[in-house]
Amino acid sequence: MAAKADGMGEIEWQVSEAPVPYERAVAAMEERVAAIRTGAAGELVWLLEHPALYTAGTSARDRDLLDANIFPVHRTGRGGQYTYHGPGQRIGYAMLDLRRRGSDLHAFVHGLEEWLIRTLARFDLKGERRAGRVGIWIDEGGGRENKIAALGVRVRHWVSFHGVALNVDPDLDHYRGIVPCGVSAHGVTSLARQGVAASMADVDAAMKAAFAEVFEISIPGHDTLTEIQNGNLRFGKDLTTSS
């Protein structure tokens, strides 16, 4: 499925039904990023799941890997610390040419956060940013907050890869082997834990529509906006992020 952005060519969407091994996904992203840079291929958003595993970003601390024997641990070039990927979690890898979007990394990260927030809003959940804590959080009340989505990106020659991970209905006990994103004071949650019974197809549809809003593209079959504003700020020009 391709989505056309005015003056930006087409953004291709791919959805993998079966879990994709992590090394295979990274190799595919590397190949696509090189092709986007040279103009041999267009931009791509890839929705997928991984088998159960941990990844360690460039800021990962050894002490945050609590048990290295539960699942395979993959060292990766994305930003961030330790996180979990596995069945029931929707991964969104965004391979985009940021030169077409103002070459503003902070704005791009803010846009990824907004993508997740707007996706959650379609299920009547309020996802929130937190200063000093990467990811999207759910306020559980009583001073408790749990992370429902993570993000970590890498940019090479202004082409992005890696992206976001939204907990739909994973086994949350699988997080026990790490300190997720280096934050020990808060836990993790999911759509299912929040009482939302959504299929992966439901989540994919919500993510596609929310992406179109945030990144100002048109996807056939979805109601989209050509200009999205956040307060008085417009993505790609003057948004900033504390993540």
N, C-alpha and C positions, 0 to 999 in steps of 0.2 A: 504494500500500500504506500503510495507516495502522496505527500502533501506539498502544495505549492505555496511558497512565500513570495510576495511581490518583490521582484528584483533580486531574489535570493535563490532562484532555481527550485529544485524539489528536495524535500526531505523524505527519505524512504523509511517505512516502518516494517520491522520484521518481528514476528512472534514465534518463539521456539516452544513447542508443546512439551518436549521431554527435557529433563534437566541436562544442562550443558556442562561438561567438565571445565574447571576453572582455567587450566592451561590452554585449552582449545579456545575459550572465549577471549583470553588475552591475546593470543596469536591472531585471531580474527580481527580484533580491534586494532592491533598494531598494523596489520595489512591495510585495513580500511582507512586509518588515519593517514598513512603514507599516500594512498590513492587520492584522498580528499585534498591533501596538500598540493599535489601536482595537477589536480583537476581531472584525474582519470576516473573518479567516482564522486557521486553526490553524498550529501550528508545523510546520516542514518541514526535512527533511534531503535534500539534493539531491546525488546521485552523478553525476559527469560527467567528461569530458575537455575540454581546450581545444586549439585549434591551437597550434603552437609559438610561444611568446612569452615575454617577460620582464615581470615586474611589479616596481614600485618601491613599497615601503611607506613609511610616514611617517618612518621613520628611515634611509632609503636615502641613501648617500653617493655623490656623483658619481664618485669615484675607483674605486668598486666596479663601475661599468659599464665593462668592458674593451673592448667592441666594440658600438657601438650600431647597427651595420649588419647584424648576423646575423639578428635577429628583431625584430618590433615591440616597443616598450617602452611599457608602460602604467603611468601614475602612478595609484596607487590609495589609498584612504583606510584600508586595513587597517594594522595594526601590523606592524613588522618592516622588513627591508631588501630587497635584490634577491633574487628567486627566479625559477625557470624553471617554466613549465607547458607540457605538450605531450602528444602521443599516447603511450600506454603509462604514463601517470601517472593514478592515480585521485584525483580531487578530491572532497572531502566538504564541502559548504557547509551549515553548521548554523544555521538561523534559529530560535532558541529564545527564549522569554520567561524571562529570568533572574529576574524578579520571583517566579516560581514556584519558584525554586531558591535562594532565600536572598539574591539580589542580591549575590553574591560573585564578582567577576571572577577573582580568583586561583584560587578553587576551580573555576571553569569552565575556565580554561586548564589546570589540573592534570587535569581530567576529559578534555579533548581529548587531552592527552598519554597518559593511561591508555587511552583509546580506541585509539590507535595501537599502544601496547605490547601490549595484549591481542589486537589484530588480528594482529600479527606472531607472537605466541605460538602462534596457531592454525596457523602454518606452521613451527613449531619454530625460530623465530628470537627471539633475546633483544634487544629494543629497550630502550635505556636513555636516561634523562635525563642531562644534564650541566649543572652549575651554571655560569651565565654564558653558556650556549649554547642558544638556542631550538631546538627540534626533537627528533627521536628519532634515536639513534645506534647503530651497530653496532660493537662492539669486534672489530677484525680481528686482534688479537694483535700482539706486537712493538711496542706503543706506537702502533699505527695505529688510527684511528677514522674511519668514514665516515658521513655523514648519509643516512638512508633515507627520512625523512619530515620535512616542514616544517609549520609552522602559523602562521597570522596571522589575527587577528580584529579586528572592529570592533563596537562596541556603541553603539546609539542608543536612548536612553530605556529602557535595560535589555533591549533586544531585540538578540540577536547576529546577525551575518552574517559572510561569508567563513568560513574554517575550516581544513581540513587538506589536505595533498597527500602521497600515498604513492607512491613510485616502484615500479611493478610491473615494467615492462620498457621504459622510455623509452630513447632514444638519449642516453647520458650525456655524449657529446661536445658536446651542445647546451648544456651548462653553461659552456662555455669562454668565453662572452662576458661573464660576470659573476663576481664573488666571491660565491658563494651565502651569503645571510644575513650577509655581512660577515666570514665566517670563512675565512681563506686557509690556515690551517695544516692543514686536514683536507679530505678529498674527499667525494664522493657515491657512493652505491651503490643497488642495487635488489634486489627479490626475485629477479629473474633472475640478477643478478650473484652473489647468494648461493646460487645453485644451486636455487632454487625455481621450478618450472615451474607457474605458477598462471594460470588464465584470469581475465579481469576479472570474470566471474560468480562464480568462486571467491572472489575478493577481496571482492566485494560481499556475499556471504553471510557471510564472516568479519567484515566491518565492521558489518553489521547485528546480528549476535549479540554482538559486543564492545560496541557502543553500548548495547544493551539491558542488559548487565551494569553498565556504568559509570553510566549515567543512570537506572537502576532503572525500566525499563519492560518491558512484555511484548510481544514480536513473535510473531504466530502462526507456527508452524512452526519455532521456535527454542527451545532450552533456555535459560531465562533465570533470573536470581536476583532476588528482590525486595529483597534487602539486600546491597550489595557493600561490603566493608571493605578498606581498605588499611592494614595494621598495626592500630593502634587508632583510626584516623581513618575517618570516614564522609563520602563526598562530599556536598557541599551544606551541611555544618555547620562543619567545622573543618579542611579541607584547605588547605594553602598551597602556593605554587609559587615557585621562584626564577627562572622564565622571564620 
